[in-house]
Amino acid sequence: MVVQVGSSVVKLQKTTPLSTEYLESLGFVWHTDSDESAYISDELVVLTKAEAEAYYKATNTLYNMYVEAAEYVIKNNLFHEIGIPFNLVEAIKESWENDVHWHLYGRFDLAGGIDSKPIKLLEFNADTPTALFETAIIQWAMLKKNNLEESSQFNATYEALIDNFKRLVTLEEDISTFEERYDDWKFLFTSIRGNAEEENTVKLLQYIAEEAGYITEFAYMDEVEFDDKEGIFLGDENYELWFKLIPWEDIALEESDLAMLLTNIIKNQKAIIFNPAYTLLFQSKGLLKILWDLYPNHPLLLESSFEPLEGQKQVKKPIFGREGGNVSILDENASELESVEGDYANHKMLYQAYTELATDTQGNSYQAGVFYAYEACGLGFRKGGRILDNMSKFVGHVVR
């Protein structure tokens, strides 16, 4: 069916939903929201091949722009301007300058791309795997369940992660030499206790790393020991590679002793941490302002500033925030039209020009999310209100 509001059109295909039993057999246990509604939509967004390719090209272009913007911040010592905590600046510099600190994955949130609307960058979630399981596994399973295997998706997320895990050793595009070099590399994956979504997402990444050829182990964060002169340990075993799901900004603000330990471990080259510390630059929405300064009026960007924008509708959001917390939509006079409560009110705020998301007949908004792992590799959608919060739904897609 085709649903339309104004000039925004989303083409949707109804599907038979995956059962909760099947989802749980995959380890996907966060399938039901707090209001008892299904988190995974029973519809797929239908795209053309040209639309999928446009998302691919836009995301690759944006990543290169982010690299240039991060280099500009480092060279001009603009860490404070974009809200980077002082106690991670050294770790960021060390990880940026040493090629072994490879960016494993990130997700670009984009408006547009549907119904000939221009693609616009909303933000880059460079250090979070939220929706990774859904993008890589669940929407593929939806195609299989509905006998749509002959259709396609813009979705090579799983395979791209396997290849990128191998690049952690080869440090180059060519991964043909990986097999003969990985034997002694041990990889520790960690999560906090009591969060099934985070734990099972980490275990998915661990499984992918094992498929790539690594020797891996899983542990909870409270089981891991850190020594700035010797490295990262689980029991008596030392691990050269460590994946942590705790965001870098949380480490800086809530675990200052750990921030110092990890900085020294990076400086002393005792372990390689994923995602690298420099992804905190990408994660900061303050970098959107730097991007606008470097690439004014770029067709993929929205005007962004640390001060309210004059005479235009805009979005006010904390430079570090999640799930729509403390995000507000403001009118042309900077008066609040709509907002979501959250825990990030004390963060520095960014003002970004407002852009419409595609909507359906119920008024739901659709935001594209494209994962990047060396290149753009997988697309999924979130459906919700004009401000997408933790009650938004994941929507898969199919390319015709």
C-alpha positions as CSV (number, residue, x, y, z in Angstrom):
1,M,0.0,0.0,0.0
2,V,1.0,3.6,-0.3
3,V,0.3,6.1,2.5
4,Q,0.6,9.8,2.1
5,V,0.5,12.9,4.1
6,G,1.0,16.2,2.3
7,S,4.0,15.6,0.0
8,S,5.7,12.8,2.0
9,V,5.0,9.3,0.7
10,V,6.1,6.0,2.3
11,K,5.5,2.8,0.5
12,L,4.9,-0.1,2.9
13,Q,4.4,-3.8,2.6
14,K,2.5,-5.7,5.3
15,T,4.2,-8.8,6.6
16,T,3.6,-11.8,8.9
17,P,5.4,-10.9,12.1
18,L,8.0,-13.0,13.7
19,S,6.8,-14.9,16.7
20,T,8.2,-14.0,20.1
21,E,9.4,-17.6,20.5
22,Y,11.4,-17.3,17.3
23,L,12.8,-13.9,18.3
24,E,13.9,-15.2,21.6
25,S,15.5,-18.3,20.0
26,L,17.8,-15.8,18.2
27,G,18.6,-14.0,21.5
28,F,16.4,-11.1,20.7
29,V,14.5,-10.7,24.0
30,W,13.6,-7.0,23.8
31,H,10.8,-7.6,21.4
32,T,8.0,-6.0,23.5
33,D,7.9,-2.4,24.7
34,S,6.8,-1.2,28.1
35,D,3.2,-0.7,26.9
36,E,3.1,-4.3,25.7
37,S,3.2,-3.3,22.0
38,A,5.5,-5.1,19.6
39,Y,8.8,-3.3,19.1
40,I,9.3,-4.8,15.6
41,S,6.9,-3.4,13.0
42,D,4.9,-5.8,10.9
43,E,5.5,-3.7,7.8
44,L,8.5,-3.2,5.6
45,V,9.4,0.1,3.9
46,V,9.6,-0.5,0.2
47,L,12.5,1.3,-1.6
48,T,13.7,1.5,-5.1
49,K,17.3,0.5,-5.9
50,A,18.1,4.1,-6.7
51,E,16.9,5.1,-3.2
52,A,19.0,2.4,-1.5
53,E,22.1,3.5,-3.5
54,A,21.5,7.1,-2.6
55,Y,21.6,6.2,1.1
56,Y,24.8,4.2,0.5
57,K,26.6,7.1,-1.3
58,A,25.4,9.7,1.2
59,T,26.7,7.7,4.2
60,N,30.1,7.1,2.6
61,T,30.4,10.8,1.8
62,L,29.4,11.8,5.3
63,Y,31.9,9.5,7.0
64,N,34.7,11.1,5.0
65,M,33.4,14.6,6.1
66,Y,33.4,13.4,9.7
67,V,37.1,12.4,9.4
68,E,38.0,15.8,8.1
69,A,36.0,17.5,10.8
70,A,37.6,15.4,13.6
71,E,41.0,16.2,12.2
72,Y,40.1,19.9,12.3
73,V,39.0,19.7,15.9
74,I,42.2,18.0,17.0
75,K,44.5,20.4,15.0
76,N,42.7,23.4,16.4
77,N,42.2,22.1,19.9
78,L,38.4,22.6,19.8
79,F,37.6,19.7,22.2
80,H,36.0,22.0,24.8
81,E,33.9,23.7,22.1
82,I,32.2,20.4,21.1
83,G,31.9,19.2,24.8
84,I,34.6,16.6,25.0
85,P,35.5,15.9,28.6
86,F,39.1,17.0,29.4
87,N,40.0,13.6,30.9
88,L,39.7,11.8,27.5
89,V,41.4,14.3,25.3
90,E,44.8,12.5,25.5
91,A,43.2,9.1,24.8
92,I,41.4,10.7,21.8
93,K,44.7,12.1,20.4
94,E,46.6,8.8,21.0
95,S,43.9,6.7,19.3
96,W,43.6,9.1,16.4
97,E,47.3,9.1,15.6
98,N,47.8,5.3,15.8
99,D,46.3,3.3,12.9
100,V,45.7,0.2,15.1
101,H,42.7,2.0,16.6
102,W,40.2,1.0,14.0
103,H,36.6,2.2,14.0
104,L,34.5,-0.9,14.1
105,Y,31.0,0.4,13.3
106,G,28.7,3.4,13.7
107,R,25.1,4.4,12.6
108,F,24.1,7.5,10.7
109,D,20.6,8.8,11.4
110,L,19.2,10.4,8.3
111,A,16.1,12.3,7.2
112,G,14.8,12.1,3.6
113,G,15.7,9.6,1.0
114,I,12.1,8.6,0.4
115,D,9.8,10.0,-2.3
116,S,12.6,12.1,-3.9
117,K,13.2,14.0,-0.7
118,P,16.9,15.0,-0.2
119,I,18.9,13.1,2.4
120,K,19.9,15.1,5.4
121,L,22.2,14.1,8.3
122,L,20.6,14.3,11.7
123,E,23.4,12.8,13.7
124,F,26.1,10.1,13.9
125,N,25.8,7.4,16.6
126,A,29.5,6.5,16.2
127,D,29.9,4.5,19.4
128,T,26.6,2.7,19.9
129,P,25.3,-0.6,18.6
130,T,21.6,0.3,19.1
131,A,19.6,-1.4,16.3
132,L,22.6,-3.4,15.1
133,F,20.9,-6.7,16.0
134,E,17.7,-5.5,14.3
135,T,19.4,-4.3,11.2
136,A,21.8,-7.3,10.7
137,I,19.6,-10.2,11.8
138,I,15.9,-9.4,12.4
139,Q,15.0,-7.7,9.2
140,W,16.7,-10.5,7.2
141,A,14.6,-13.0,9.1
142,M,11.5,-11.0,8.2
143,L,12.3,-11.5,4.5
144,K,12.8,-15.2,5.0
145,K,9.6,-15.6,7.1
146,N,7.5,-13.9,4.4
147,N,9.1,-15.7,1.4
148,L,10.8,-12.6,0.1
149,E,14.3,-14.0,-0.3
150,E,14.3,-13.2,-3.9
151,S,13.8,-9.5,-3.0
152,S,16.7,-7.7,-1.6
153,Q,17.8,-5.4,1.1
154,F,20.5,-2.8,1.5
155,N,21.9,-5.0,4.2
156,A,25.4,-6.5,4.3
157,T,25.9,-5.5,7.9
158,Y,26.9,-9.0,9.2
159,E,29.4,-9.6,6.4
160,A,30.8,-6.1,6.6
161,L,31.4,-6.6,10.4
162,I,33.3,-9.9,9.7
163,D,35.5,-8.1,7.2
164,N,36.1,-5.1,9.5
165,F,37.0,-7.4,12.4
166,K,39.7,-8.8,10.1
167,R,40.9,-5.3,9.3
168,L,41.7,-4.8,12.9
169,V,44.7,-7.0,12.1
170,T,45.5,-6.2,8.5
171,L,44.8,-2.4,8.9
172,E,44.0,-2.2,5.2
173,E,41.2,-2.9,2.8
174,D,42.8,-6.1,1.6
175,I,42.0,-8.8,4.2
176,S,43.5,-11.8,2.3
177,T,46.4,-11.9,4.7
178,F,44.3,-12.1,7.8
179,E,44.1,-15.9,8.2
180,E,47.9,-16.3,8.8
181,R,48.1,-13.5,11.3
182,Y,45.2,-13.8,13.9
183,D,46.2,-16.9,15.9
184,D,47.6,-15.0,19.0
185,W,45.1,-12.2,19.1
186,K,42.6,-12.6,22.1
187,F,39.5,-10.5,22.1
188,L,37.5,-9.8,25.3
189,F,33.9,-8.6,25.0
190,T,32.1,-7.0,28.0
191,S,28.8,-5.7,29.0
192,I,27.2,-4.5,32.2
193,R,25.0,-6.9,34.2
194,G,21.2,-6.8,34.1
195,N,20.6,-5.4,30.6
196,A,19.6,-8.2,28.2
197,E,19.6,-6.0,25.1
198,E,23.1,-4.8,25.7
199,E,24.4,-8.2,26.7
200,N,23.0,-10.1,23.7
201,T,24.1,-7.4,21.3
202,V,27.7,-7.7,22.7
203,K,27.4,-11.5,22.3
204,L,26.3,-11.1,18.7
205,L,29.4,-9.0,18.1
206,Q,31.5,-11.7,19.9
207,Y,30.0,-14.4,17.6
208,I,30.8,-12.3,14.5
209,A,34.4,-11.9,15.8
210,E,34.7,-15.6,16.3
211,E,33.4,-16.2,12.8
212,A,36.1,-13.8,11.6
213,G,38.7,-16.0,13.4
214,Y,39.4,-14.5,16.8
215,I,39.8,-16.3,20.1
216,T,37.1,-14.6,22.2
217,E,35.7,-14.4,25.8
218,F,32.8,-12.7,27.3
219,A,32.7,-11.1,30.8
220,Y,30.7,-8.6,32.8
221,M,32.3,-5.3,33.4
222,D,32.8,-5.9,37.1
223,E,34.9,-9.0,36.3
224,V,37.5,-7.1,34.2
225,E,40.7,-5.8,35.7
226,F,42.7,-2.9,34.4
227,D,46.4,-2.2,34.9
228,D,47.8,0.9,33.1
229,K,51.3,-0.8,32.8
230,E,50.2,-4.3,32.0
231,G,46.8,-4.0,30.2
232,I,43.4,-5.6,30.5
233,F,42.8,-8.9,32.3
234,L,40.1,-11.4,33.0
235,G,41.5,-13.6,35.7
236,D,45.1,-14.3,34.8
237,E,44.5,-13.9,31.0
238,N,45.7,-10.8,29.3
239,Y,43.6,-9.5,26.3
240,E,45.1,-7.4,23.6
241,L,41.7,-6.5,22.2
242,W,38.8,-5.2,24.3
243,F,35.2,-4.4,23.3
244,K,33.2,-2.3,25.7
245,L,29.6,-1.2,25.4
246,I,29.9,1.6,27.9
247,P,29.9,4.9,26.0
248,W,33.1,6.9,26.2
249,E,31.2,10.0,27.5
250,D,29.8,7.9,30.4
251,I,33.4,6.7,31.3
252,A,34.6,10.3,31.3
253,L,31.8,11.7,33.4
254,E,31.1,8.8,35.7
255,E,34.2,6.7,35.9
256,S,37.1,9.2,36.0
257,D,39.6,6.6,37.4
258,L,38.8,4.2,34.6
259,A,39.2,7.1,32.1
260,M,42.7,7.6,33.4
261,L,43.6,3.9,33.4
262,L,42.3,3.5,29.8
263,T,44.3,6.5,28.6
264,N,47.5,5.1,30.0
265,I,46.7,1.6,28.6
266,I,46.3,3.2,25.2
267,K,49.5,5.3,25.6
268,N,51.5,2.3,26.7
269,Q,50.1,0.2,23.8
270,K,48.9,-2.5,26.1
271,A,45.5,-3.0,24.6
272,I,43.3,-1.8,21.7
273,I,39.8,-0.7,22.7
274,F,36.7,-0.7,20.5
275,N,35.2,1.5,19.5
276,P,38.3,3.8,19.7
277,A,38.3,6.9,22.0
278,Y,38.3,9.2,19.0
279,T,34.8,8.0,18.1
280,L,33.7,10.3,21.0
281,L,34.4,13.2,18.6
282,F,32.0,11.7,16.0
283,Q,29.5,10.9,18.8
284,S,29.4,14.5,19.9
285,K,26.6,16.4,18.2
286,G,28.8,19.4,18.6
287,L,30.7,18.1,15.5
288,L,27.6,19.0,13.5
289,K,28.4,22.6,14.0
290,I,32.0,22.0,12.9
291,L,30.7,20.2,9.8
292,W,28.5,23.2,8.9
293,D,31.5,25.6,9.4
294,L,33.6,23.4,7.1
295,Y,31.0,22.6,4.6
296,P,28.4,25.4,4.7
297,N,25.2,24.7,2.7
298,H,26.4,21.2,1.8
299,P,23.3,19.3,0.5
300,L,23.6,16.5,3.0
301,L,23.8,18.9,6.0
302,L,21.4,21.0,8.1
303,E,22.5,24.3,9.5
304,S,23.8,23.8,13.0
305,S,24.9,26.2,15.8
306,F,25.5,26.5,19.5
307,E,23.1,29.5,19.5
308,P,19.4,29.5,18.5
309,L,19.0,29.9,14.7
310,E,17.3,33.1,13.6
311,G,14.0,33.0,11.9
312,Q,13.6,29.3,11.3
313,K,12.1,26.2,12.8
314,Q,14.8,24.2,14.5
315,V,15.6,21.3,16.8
316,K,17.4,21.8,20.1
317,K,19.3,18.7,21.4
318,P,22.0,17.9,23.9
319,I,25.4,17.2,22.4
320,F,25.4,13.9,24.2
321,G,22.0,12.3,24.6
322,R,20.1,9.2,23.7
323,E,16.5,8.1,22.8
324,G,15.3,11.7,22.2
325,G,16.0,12.7,25.8
326,N,15.8,16.5,26.3
327,V,15.2,17.1,22.6
328,S,12.9,20.0,21.7
329,I,11.4,21.3,18.5
330,L,11.3,25.1,18.4
331,D,9.5,27.5,16.2
332,E,10.9,30.5,14.2
333,N,11.1,32.5,17.4
334,A,12.9,29.7,19.3
335,S,9.7,29.0,21.4
336,E,9.1,25.4,22.2
337,L,6.6,23.4,20.2
338,E,7.3,19.9,21.4
339,S,9.8,18.2,23.7
340,V,10.8,15.0,25.4
341,E,12.0,14.8,29.0
342,G,15.3,13.1,29.7
343,D,18.5,13.0,31.7
344,Y,20.7,15.3,29.6
345,A,19.4,18.8,30.4
346,N,22.8,19.8,31.8
347,H,24.7,19.0,28.6
348,K,25.7,21.7,26.1
349,M,22.9,22.2,23.5
350,L,23.1,22.2,19.7
351,Y,20.5,24.0,17.5
352,Q,19.9,22.3,14.1
353,A,17.6,23.4,11.3
354,Y,14.3,21.4,11.3
355,T,13.6,19.0,8.5
356,E,10.4,17.0,7.9
357,L,10.6,13.2,8.2
358,A,8.4,11.0,5.9
359,T,5.1,10.2,7.6
360,D,2.2,7.7,7.3
361,T,-1.5,8.1,7.7
362,Q,-1.3,7.7,11.5
363,G,1.2,10.5,11.6
364,N,4.2,8.3,12.4
365,S,7.6,9.6,11.3
366,Y,10.2,7.4,9.5
367,Q,13.9,8.0,10.1
368,A,16.6,6.1,8.2
369,G,19.5,4.5,10.1
370,V,22.5,3.4,8.0
371,F,25.3,1.4,9.7
372,Y,28.9,2.1,8.6
373,A,31.6,-0.5,8.9
374,Y,34.5,0.5,6.6
375,E,31.7,1.5,4.2
376,A,27.9,2.0,4.4
377,C,26.6,-1.5,4.9
378,G,23.0,-1.7,6.3
379,L,19.8,0.2,6.4
380,G,16.9,0.1,8.8
381,F,14.1,2.5,9.9
382,R,12.7,3.9,13.1
383,K,9.1,4.8,13.3
384,G,7.6,7.1,15.9
385,G,6.6,10.7,16.7
386,R,8.3,13.8,15.4
387,I,10.9,13.3,18.2
388,L,11.9,9.6,18.2
389,D,12.2,8.3,21.7
390,N,12.6,4.9,23.4
391,M,9.1,3.9,22.3
392,S,9.9,4.1,18.6
393,K,9.6,1.0,16.5
394,F,12.1,-0.7,14.3
395,V,10.9,-1.1,10.7
396,G,12.8,-3.3,8.2
397,H,12.9,-2.6,4.5
398,V,12.8,-4.3,1.1
399,V,14.4,-3.1,-2.2
400,R,12.3,-3.7,-5.3
